Structures are given as structure tokens and as C-alpha cells.
Amino acid sequence: MTRALVLGGAGFVGSAACKELMRRGVETIAAGRKERPYGIFTSYVAFDRTDEEQLKRALAEVKPDVLLDLACFQPVEVDSVIRNFKGDRYVFVSTGVYPSLNGAPAREEDFVPLEGEPPASLDYMEGKRWCETLIARSSDFPWTVVRPPAIFGPADHTLRIAAYIERVMDGGPLLVPKESYERQAGLAWVKDIGFACALACDMRKQTDHKAYNAAFEGVSLRGLIEAIAKVMGVPARMHPIPFADLPPDASPYGPDPRRSAGYVLDRARTELGFEPSALEDALAETLAWYRVAHPSHPGYANRAKELAIAGA
């Protein structure tokens, strides 16, 4: 039986990945910084992965065949894994690290490792790019990368999906970027990313030194808003304006017209067996959560300004 240690296993995506791994018969040990009550996971270990000695000790105790890493965006943490992990496969969960593709869908080979050495201070996106760069330089290390875009689902802590749901529900028009709201967007369902992670952990699949896109296919921002409105039984009202004129947080998913228009999934389909779910299935679970929790995205505080721009 394969044994997997999941760093960030108690988180939003980590929980979905752990459930899918356990469903597949993988001995799954979730890991996080905080102690968790018994019963949430079959097995759970608490340690600070940013402390190399704690990471080294946990790896020695658990002895995982697979290390699934959902909690890393600093290159120093990748270096620590490379030095200490002795198992068969390291699966790094990245993000949309691609350069500006100006509306072309991103293929895995569009990411080119960076030159030089990482700076001392990095934001999330640049941190992921540097992590992938260091991983790519490790020719003798058994790495695989999964690249999701923006992820939504029940209990999404970013509340970006809630930003669209509450605007649809209030009946007013949603400000959307006229250059990009009808093209494929970079979106994914949390269950699909958990599924993709589990597929990447399958030792029967030859994934060493490869990256895999995982996302919805053919879903635009317009399609997302219309699908939400259909489920809610209300009209989908949109007001396209230039992306540069969008107020902050009016459209958290963008899409920024300079970025890629979603992902090409050919490699993940062929080599992993990944297939994205229907948007309707993802929204059914997400809207059920929203109706109970009633979360609000911070950007909704500026809704009056948005309505004024739309002339509503």
C-alpha cells in the first residue's frame, strides 16, 4: 500500500485531496501546524514544515512513499524538501505560474524556469514560480507538479466565488472586463483539484519531471455568472467595462486580459486520466454552502460604487 504524507492536508484543497487519496486506498497522513481533533482524518501529524528539523523528523517518522505538498510557496521550503525527502514521489501543487499569454490558453511548457537566484522577499505568485524553478533544477529528485488556477467550492476561504453569488442575488449588474469576460477563464472546482492531486500521487503513472494543468474546460466568467443566475432563478445582468477601469475586487477572478485564457488539459487527460467536472455540479455544492453560511466578500462593501458605474 502506498503511504502519502499531505502537507496542508487540513486545508481547503488538502481536505479534498486526502478524501480522494483515502477513497483510492492510499494510506493517507494529513499534516498541518495545528493539532486537530480526533476523527477528522484517519491519521494526522502536527508540525511546522518551515522548520527544517521538524520536517526532517516528521519524514523520518512517517516514511512516506509520496509527499503531496499543498502548503509551499517559498523556495527555501522546497530546498528543505529536496534535502530531506527520500521517498518515491514529491507532488508540488503550484498555481498559474505562466507568463502573460495575452488570451492564449496555457500549456504546461509555457512556463520557463527563472534565471539566477530567488530574492529574499516574494509574493505568492513569484514564490510559486521560484519553487518550480528550483524543482526543475533538481534533475535527480522525483518531482511532479500540479497547476490549478483559481479554485472554488464550499468553504472557499478567499470568498471570491461568494463575490459573484451575492452580486447576482442582489439583482444589480455585475461589472466584468469587456476584453476577457467571454473567453475561457482559469477556474477549477476544489474536488477536481483533489482528484488531480490523487492522480499525480498514483505510482503506477509515469509522471516524473512533468507538470499537469487541472481546471474546468470552456468555462468563461460570463458562463459562470449565467450558471449562478440560472440556479438562483434570477436574470444574469452584466455590465462590461475596460479591465483597467474595474474597481478593486469588483471581479475577483478578473480575468486579466494579459493572462492566459484558461488551460489546455491534453497532457493531464492523456497521462493522468484527469477529466474536469461539469460546472453545474460544482455550483450545486457551492451554492448549498452559500445558502447556509451567507459569507460576504470584502469587496462587496463597494457595491454602491459599482452600481453607479453601471448606471443602475
N, C-alpha and C positions, 0 to 999 in steps of 0.2 A: 504494500500500500504506500502511495506517495504521501509524504508529510509536507505540509505547507505552513510556513510562518507568514502571517499577513500583517505588515506594518501599517498602522492606521486602520486596522480591522474593525474598530468600533465606530468608524466614521460613516458618512453618507454613502460613499461608493464602497468603502470597505465592508460594510454590513452586507450589501448586495453580493459582493464577490465571495464573502465567506459562506453565505447561504448556498450559492451556486456550487462552490467547491465541495461543501458537505453533501449536497444533493448528488454529486458525482462520485461520492465515496472516497474523497480525499480526506486524510486526517488533517484537520484544519485547526491551527492555533492562532487566534487573533492576538494582536499586540497593540498596546497604547500606553500613554503616560500615566493614566489614572487607573486605580483599581475599579473593577466592575463587579456588580452584584452577581452572585452565582445564578446560572440559568440562562443568561443572555447568550452565551456562547458555550459550545461543547468544551473548549479549552481556551484559557485566556492568560496572558502574562503581561505584567506591567513593568515597563522600564522606559528610560529616556533614550531614544535612538540617537539623539545629538551628542550623547556622552559615549565615546568610543569604547570605553571599558565596559559600560553596561551592555552595549550592543554585542561586544565580543563574548561576554559572559552568557547572554541570552542565546546566542547562536551555538555556543558550546553545549548548553543545557538542552536545547530543543533539538539540535541536529537536523534542521530541515533539509529536505531534498530540493524544495523550491522556496525562494524568498520573494514574496509579492510585496512590492513597495509602493504604497499609496500616500506616503507621508514625507516626501522628499522634494525639495526644490533648491537646496543649497549644494553646490558641488563638493564641499568638504564632507558632506554626509555620504555622497556617492563614493568618494575616495575611501571612506571608512568601511563601506560595504565591500568594495573591491579587495581591500586588505584582509578582511576577516571572514567573508562568506566562502565556505568550502564545499557547498552543495552543488547540485547539477544545473540549476537554472535560476537566474535573477531576472524577475519581471519588473521593469520600471514603468510606472504609469505616469505618462507625461501629459502634454496638452497640445494645443495648436501652435507648435513652435515654428511654423512655416513663415518665410519672408512674405513681404507684400506681393500678392499674385494678381492684384487688380481684377478680381472677378473670375479667375480661372479656378476650377476645383483642384484641391491639393492632392498630390500623390506623395507617397512616402519618401521618394527620392528627391523631392523638392527641398527637404531640409538638408543643409550642408553644414557640417561641424564648423565651429568657430575657430579662429586663429588665436594664438597667443595663450595667455593665462587669464583665469577669471578675476575680475575686480573684487575688491573687498565687500562692496555693497551691491546687492542685486535685488530687483523686484521679482515677482513671481514668474513672469514670462521669461525674462532673461535668465533667471535661475534655472528654469527647466531646460533652456537651450544649452546652458553650460553643463548641466548634469548630463544631457545627451552627448555633448561633445566629449566629456571625459569618458563616458561609457564607450563611445565609438573608438576612442584611442586604445581601449583595453582589449587588444586582439586575442589574448589568451583567457579572457573571462567570459563565462557562458551567459550572455545577456540577451534579453528580448525586451522590446518596447511596445507599449500600447498607447496610442494617441487619441484620446477623446477630445471633443470640442466642449462647448458649454453643456453641462449636464443638468437635467431637471428630473423631478419626481417628488413623491411625498416627503415632507420634512427637509426640503432643499434649504440649507441654511443661508444661501445667498439671497433667497426670496426673489430672484429675478423672474421666475415664472409667475409668481404672485403679482408682480408689477403689471403684467399683461391681463391676468384674470380680473383684477379689481378695476382696471380701466374699462374692460369690456362690460363688466357688471354695472358700472355707473352710467352707461348709455352714451357717454360722450365720445367724440372721435379720438383715436389714438394717433399721435404723431409718429410717423415712420419715415425712414430715409428713402427719398424717391429714387435714388440711384440703385438701391440694392434690396428693397423690401420684397421684390417679386422673384429674386433669384434664390437658388439653394442656399440655405443658411447652415452654419456649423452648430448643430444641436444634437443631443443624444438623450436617451432615457436611461436612468440610473440602472435599471435591471439589465439593459443591453450591455452596459459597460461592465457590470458584474459578470455577465455571461462571457464577454470578450476576455476579461481577465482570467477566468477559469479556463477558457480555451487555450490561452497563452501558457498556462501552467501545466497543460497536458503533455507529459513527457513523451508521448507517442508521436507528437507533432514536431517536425524539424523546424524550429524557429530561431535557432542560434544566430545572433548578429543581424536580426531583422526587426523592423518596426512595422506596426499594423495600425491603420486607421480604423476607428469604430465610431459610428454615428448613424443618425437617420439618413435616408436617401430620398432626395427630391422634395424635402420639406423646406419651404420658404417661410419668412416671417409672416407674409400675408396668409399662407396656408395655415400656420399656427394660430393666428388670430381668428381666422374664419372657423377653424375647427373648435376653438374655445367657445366662440359665439354660438355655433350650432348646438353644442352640448348644453349651453346655458339657455338656449331658446330665445336669443336676442339677436338683433342685427349686428353685423361686423362693420363698424364705422372706422375708416382710416383716413388720415389727412397727410399725404406725402409732402415733405419739405426737404430741402437740401440737408445732407448729413451734417454739414458744418453748422447748420442753424438749430440742430436739435438741442433742447435744454439738457443739462446733465441728468442722467437716469430716466429720461422720458422713454427711452427704448434700450433697456439694459443689454439686450442681445445684439444691438446695432441693427443690421450688420454694417461694419465699416467697409465702404466700397473699395478701399485699398487692399483689404484682406482677401483671402480665398473665398470662393463660393462653395462652401462645404468641402466634403472629402470624396475622393474616389475610393471605393471599397473593394476593388477587384482582388487585391492581394489577400485581404482578410477573408473574403469569401472562398477563394481557391485553396489557401493554405491552412486557415484556421477552421473553416466551416461556419464563419460568422454570417448571420443574416439579421438585419435590423427589424425590429417590431413595427407594427402599424402605429402611426401617431395616435389614432383613436384609442388604442389600448393603453398607451402611456397617459393620455389625458384622463381617461376614466379613473385611474387610481389617484392621479394628482388632484383632480377636481374633488374627489371624495375627501381627500385630506384637507383641501382648502375650505370646504364647506363646514368642516368640524373645527379646524384651527383658526380660521379667519386671520391669517397673517397679512401684514401690510409691508410693502417695500418702502424704505425710507424716502425714495424719490417721489412717492405719491403725495408728499406734503406740498409739492409744487404743482399739483394738478390744475389749480386755477389759472396759473400762467400758461400751461399747455392749452387749455380750453380757449384762452384769449387769443393765442397764436392761431388756433384753428378757426377762430371766428364763431365759436359756439356759445 
